[in-house]
Amino acid sequence: MEEELSLYEATAEEQMQNAVAHLDESLSHIRAGKANPKLLDSIKVDYYGMPSPLSSCATVMVPDARTITIQPWEKKLINEIEKAIINSNIGLTPSNNGEIIRLTMPPLTEERRRDLAKQCKGEAENAKMAIRNARREAIEEFKKLVKQGLPEDVEKDAEADIQKTHDKYVKKVDELYAAKEKEIMTV
């Protein structure tokens, strides 16, 4: 019985970790007015007939806070990379000099900053909801084990433990959101 209890606790904690990791990944793809190579992670380039990640056919660098440079490994890929960037939904227009593609990050308006902060808050709320769901599912399993003969005091201790774990991960979500919001709102 108690092995099952600890298994449910571990499963719930793993789900909570995954929610925080997903939030971190989601927030890294939100443009905050600063150049970030992760913005290009979702872009696929037609490389010898296969859709390939941009990072597998070019070098992506950030020379300053507002510029991303992309240096294709083969010159003939410049047009393919530009086409992939234009067709993506990142909202940046590429320019090239025949060797390197430059993406310049436009400064964000105050209204756009607020919209991005609201989008980040929504992502954070989704992560918190996933964490709460993991806690709820674990507690439901604990209650089933009580019906199967687990002592109630052991179940209450497990509930307290899962609540502490829940609080720890919600705090991490709040910290990630606060850091991203500060990054977005800083001019």
C-alpha positions in Angstrom: 0.0 0.0 0.0 2.6 2.5 1.0 4.7 1.7 -2.1 1.7 2.6 -4.2 1.4 5.8 -2.2 4.9 6.8 -2.8 4.5 5.8 -6.5 1.5 8.2 -6.8 3.5 11.0 -5.1 6.5 10.5 -7.5 4.2 10.5 -10.5 2.5 13.7 -9.4 5.9 15.4 -8.8 7.0 14.3 -12.2 3.9 15.8 -13.8 4.6 19.0 -11.9 8.2 19.1 -13.1 7.0 18.6 -16.6 4.5 21.5 -16.3 7.3 23.8 -15.1 9.7 22.6 -17.9 6.9 23.2 -20.5 6.3 26.7 -19.1 10.0 27.5 -19.3 10.1 26.3 -22.9 6.9 28.3 -23.8 8.2 31.5 -22.3 11.5 31.2 -24.1 9.7 31.4 -27.4 7.8 34.6 -26.6 9.6 37.6 -28.1 10.5 40.1 -25.5 12.1 42.8 -27.7 15.5 41.3 -27.2 17.3 39.0 -29.7 17.0 35.4 -28.6 18.1 32.5 -30.8 15.3 30.3 -29.3 12.8 32.3 -31.3 14.0 30.4 -34.4 13.7 26.9 -32.8 10.4 26.2 -34.5 11.6 27.1 -38.0 12.2 24.3 -40.4 14.2 24.7 -43.6 14.0 22.6 -46.8 17.5 21.1 -46.7 18.1 18.6 -49.5 14.4 17.8 -49.6 14.0 17.3 -45.9 12.5 19.8 -43.4 15.3 20.4 -41.0 15.7 22.6 -38.0 17.4 25.9 -38.8 20.2 25.1 -36.3 21.1 22.0 -38.3 22.0 23.9 -41.5 23.2 27.3 -40.3 25.0 29.0 -37.4 22.7 31.3 -35.4 24.4 34.1 -33.4 23.3 37.1 -31.4 25.9 39.8 -31.9 23.9 42.5 -30.0 20.7 42.8 -28.0 18.6 43.6 -31.1 20.1 41.5 -33.9 20.2 37.8 -34.8 22.5 36.7 -37.5 22.2 33.4 -39.4 25.1 32.2 -41.4 24.1 29.2 -43.6 26.6 26.4 -44.0 26.0 26.6 -47.8 25.4 29.8 -49.7 22.6 28.3 -51.7 20.5 27.9 -48.5 20.1 31.7 -48.0 16.9 31.8 -50.1 15.4 28.7 -48.4 16.2 30.1 -44.9 14.7 33.5 -45.8 11.6 31.8 -47.2 11.2 29.7 -44.0 11.6 32.8 -41.8 9.0 34.8 -43.8 6.5 31.8 -43.7 6.9 31.3 -40.0 4.9 33.3 -37.5 7.7 35.0 -35.7 7.0 38.4 -37.3 10.5 39.3 -38.3 11.7 40.3 -41.8 15.1 38.9 -42.9 17.7 40.8 -44.8 20.9 39.4 -46.3 24.1 40.5 -47.9 24.7 37.3 -49.8 26.6 35.7 -46.9 24.7 36.3 -43.7 21.0 36.8 -42.9 20.2 39.5 -40.3 17.0 39.7 -38.3 16.6 43.0 -36.5 14.2 43.0 -33.5 11.9 46.1 -33.7 11.4 47.9 -30.4 8.1 46.9 -28.7 5.3 49.4 -28.2 3.9 49.7 -24.7 0.6 48.0 -25.9 2.5 45.1 -27.4 4.5 44.7 -24.2 1.2 44.5 -22.2 -0.1 41.9 -24.7 3.0 39.8 -24.3 2.9 40.0 -20.5 -0.8 38.9 -20.7 0.2 36.0 -22.9 3.0 35.0 -20.4 0.4 35.1 -17.6 -1.8 32.8 -19.5 1.0 30.3 -20.0 1.8 30.5 -16.3 -1.9 29.9 -15.4 -1.9 26.8 -17.7 1.2 25.5 -15.8 -0.4 26.1 -12.5 -3.6 24.3 -13.6 -1.5 21.3 -14.7 0.2 21.3 -11.3 -3.1 21.5 -9.5 -4.5 18.7 -11.6 -1.5 16.5 -10.7 -2.1 17.2 -7.0 -5.8 16.5 -7.3 -5.2 13.2 -9.1 -2.7 12.1 -6.5 -5.1 12.9 -3.6 -7.9 11.0 -5.4 -5.6 8.0 -5.6 -4.7 8.4 -1.9 -8.4 8.3 -1.0 -8.9 5.1 -3.1 -6.0 3.5 -1.1 -7.8 4.4 2.2 -10.8 2.4 1.0 -8.4 -0.5 0.3 -7.1 -0.4 3.9 -4.5 2.3 4.1 -4.5 4.1 7.5 -6.1 7.6 7.3 -3.2 9.2 9.2 -0.8 7.9 6.5 -3.1 9.3 3.8 -3.3 12.7 5.5 0.6 12.8 5.8 0.8 12.0 2.1 -1.7 14.8 1.3 0.4 17.2 3.3 3.5 16.1 1.4 1.8 16.5 -2.0 0.6 20.0 -0.9 4.2 21.0 -0.1 5.3 19.7 -3.5 2.5 21.6 -5.1 3.4 24.8 -3.4 7.1 24.4 -4.4 6.3 24.1 -8.1 3.7 26.9 -8.0 6.4 29.1 -6.6 8.7 28.1 -9.4 6.0 29.0 -11.9 5.6 32.4 -10.3 9.3 33.0 -10.4 9.6 32.1 -14.1 6.6 34.4 -14.9 8.0 37.3 -12.9 11.3 37.1 -14.6 9.8 36.9 -18.1 7.4 39.8 -17.3 10.3 41.9 -16.1 12.2 41.1 -19.3 9.3 42.1 -21.4 8.4 45.3 -19.6 12.0 46.5 -19.4 12.6 49.1 -22.2 
